[in-house]
Amino acid sequence: MSTKLMEKTQVQVAERRIATHRVLLEDERMVVTHWLFKPGDQTGWHLHDRDYMPVHMSTGRIFFEMADGSTGEIDYVPGSSSYIRGPVEHNAINIGDVDVVALEIEFKK
């Protein structure tokens, strides 16, 4: 992570909670992580150096910031997903008023 992003993360961590997450499964092929974002929670800046697939388990609205400075929003629809090629460096923030739940499948191979 760049120094600029590290400084940004340190400020955000003080201002926002980090979303609850736990690894459900890890083997030689993948890591499956369960994420629970309360309103206002963030992931904090992080790097996906491998391809991954978020699976939306609830409704909600996520704002994302990319390392290149671009931003966007995603409206979660339960059961929807996308395939994202790494590397990706970003931060995601729940900007809605409901909890957001997702599974993240990161592919090791």
Secondary structure, 3 states (H helix, E strand, C coil): CCHHHHHHHHHHHHHCCECEEEEEEECCCEEEEEEEECCCCECCCEEECCCEEEEECCCEEEEEEECCCCEEEEEECCCCECCECCCEEEEEEECCCCCEEEEEEEECC
